[in-house]
Amino acid sequence: MDKLTFISTLVSSLAWPFAAIVGFLTLRDPIAKAIPLIKKIKYKDMDIEFNRISEPPQTPDAALRRVSHQENHMLVPIESLFEIARVSPKVAVMEAGRSLKYELDRSVDRFLDAVKSASENKGNNKISTESPLLNPALIELGKLLQIREDLVENPQYEVTEKNANKYIIAANKYCGLIKSIHIE
């Protein structure tokens, strides 16, 4: 056997194992997701059936239960946002962020109306600069809005249900805070 035949035989004998390894590494994630879906395996005379173990229903943690009984300050009810978060956490975050942006826009409109009214009445109305929003909470509000914008602009970002629920809670809190701002 000459060298060329030896190399050709060696390469052809290693091609299938190499292709199988590369294929497995490439398809590792889809395979891992498909394995729990297997119900039955049959090989020649052997049959193996798997029973699906039902998972107990997930109950919301104490913080979520407390918030769901609090006043809703969002466009979409909090309970509905928690349900949406179970199916699509990203959509729940975007909806909560939409409520936050809506309340912030309404607050700016109220402020501009008060400024216009004050200038028309030549100082009879006071515009209060003492606001619960004018503190470090404003920075957090900006971060919440930026998270929503990042999700809109970058569809590859993933959000967990737990993080979506935290976002919903925070957005509801800030919507309530924004609504509480009174301009005199």
N, C-alpha and C positions, 0 to 999 in steps of 0.2 A: 504494500500500500504506500503510495507516494504521499508527500506532504499536502498537496492540494486536495486529494481525496480525503485524507484524515481531517483536515480543517473543515471541508464541506460537510462531512459526516458529523463532526462535533457541533458545528453551528446549527445544522438541521435538527440534531437531537436536543439542543438547548433552546431552540426557538419557541417551542410550545410551552415549556415551563416559564420561560421569560415573559411570553405574551400573557400567560395566565396570571402571573404576578403583577404585571403592569395593569392588566384589566381589573384585577381585584383592587389594587390600590386606587385606581381611577374611580371605580364604582363602589368604594367602601361605604360612603354615606348612604347612597340609595339602598345598598344591601342591608345596612344596619337598620334602616327604616322599614324594610320589607320583612325582615325576620319575624318581628312580632305578629305580622299578619298571616303567617303560615298556619293553616288549620290541619293539614294532613300531608304526610310524606309517604310515598309508596315506592318501594324498590323491590323488584321481582316478586317474591311471595310475602314480603314483609310490609305491613301497614302500620303507621304510627299516626294516631290522631291526638291533637292537642285541644284541651278545653280552655276556653278563655276565662281567665280569672277576672271577675268583675271588681272594679275598683270602687271603694266607698265614695259616695258623693262628697265633693270637696265643699267644706263649709268656709265661709269668709272668716277671716280672723277678727279679733275683737275690735280693732281699729275700724275695719270696714263696716262692722255692724253698728258701731257708734255713729259713724258718719252718715250711714244710710238713714238713720233716724233723725239726723239734724236737718235744719232748713236747707232746701236746695236753692243754690244761687246760679245754677247753670241753665243753659238753653235746653239741654236734654237732661231728664231726671238722672240722678246719681245711680240709682238702682239699674237703670237701663245701660248706663255707661259701664257698670261692673259686668253686666251680662255681655255687652259688646266686647269687653276686655277678655272674656273667656274664649271668644271665637277669634277675635283679631285685636290684640293689644295695641297695635299701631293705629288702627282706626279709632279706638277709644281715646288715645292720647290726642289725636288730631281733632276729634270732636270736643274734648275738654278744652284744648287750646283755642278752638274756634269760639267757645263761650267766653273764654278769658279775653280774647281780642275784642269781641263784641262789647263786653262790659267796659273795657278800657276806652274804646272808641266812644261809647255813650258818655263816659265820664268827661272825656275831652270836649264833647259837644256841650255838655252842661256847663263846663268851665267857660267855654267861648261865649255861650249865651249870657252867662253872668257878667263877663267882661263887657260885652256889648250893652247889656242893660245898665251896668254901672257907668259906662261912658255916656249913655243917653241921659241918665238921671244926674249926671255931673257929681258923682261921689256920694249920692245918698245911700247906695248899697255898698257894703264892704265885701271884699273878696278875701276870704280867709286863706292865708298861706300855711296855717297850722293844719296839717292833714295827717291822718294815720298812714297815708301812703308815702309821705316824704320822710322816709327813714330807710334803714338797710333792707326793708322788705321790698323796696323798689328794685334793688339789684336782683333779688330772687325772682321777682315778677318778670324781669327782663330775661333771666335764664329760662324760665318756663316757656316764655314766648319763643325764645331761640330754639329750644328743643323741638317745638312744633314745626318751626320753619325748616330746621334740619331734616326732619322726617319727610316734609313735603318735597324738599329739594333732592334728597338722597334716598331713593326707594330701597336701597340695599341695607339700610339700617334695620336691625331687629330689635324688638321690644318684648320683654317678658310680661306676663300677666301681672306679676307682683309689682314691677316698676310702673306699669300702666295704672294700676290701682293707686299707687302712691301719687302719681301725677294727677289723677282725678281728684284725690283728697286735697292736694295742694291747690289745684286750680279752683276748686269749689271755695276754699278758704279765701283765696285772693279775689274771686268774684264777689263774695260777701263783703270783703274789705273795700273794694272799689265802689260797690253800691252804697256803702255807709258814708262815703265822702259827701258832705253837704257844703254847698257853696252858698254863702249868704250874700 
